[in-house]
Amino acid sequence: MLAGLEWQFDGDALTGSLSLEWKREILLIFKEALHNIRRHASAQRVTIRLADEDGELVMEISMTGVARCARRDDRHGLTSQRQRAQALGGELRVASQPGEGTVVTLRAKLDSAAQPEHT
């Protein structure tokens, strides 16, 4: 999925263990974010950061390059990512600056990592 891109991964060891459901939701959010980068952006470089910041899981995927607007019928992927983040008791934010790139950030409290909420 990252073939042809320059990329960097920065990951901290997370304290404690994540439930299988949490791992699945995080993986699916990650996968959709990378898919969207490939589909909707002329990305040159992708940086992936995974960290425990004061008991909060932070997954940040940033890309340099020019983002193209998704067609209205393509936006279900972003909706799905936000629903998955909410299922973890967290939130997903997407920030885009013209000419600078896009950052997708997932934040969720790790104290709820054992049993994610279902919507």
HELIX and SHEET records of a PDB file:
HELIX    1   1 LEU A   20  HIS A   40  1                                  21    
HELIX    2   2 ARG A   72  ASP A   74  5                                   3    
HELIX    3   3 HIS A   76  ALA A   87  1                                  12    
HELIX    4   4 LEU A  110  SER A  112  5                                   3    
SHEET    1   A 5 GLU A   6  GLY A  11  0                                        
SHEET    2   A 5 ALA A  41  GLU A  53  1                                        
SHEET    3   A 5 GLU A  56  ALA A  67 -1                                        
SHEET    4   A 5 GLY A 101  LYS A 109 -1                                        
SHEET    5   A 5 GLU A  91  GLN A  97 -1                                        
END                                                                             
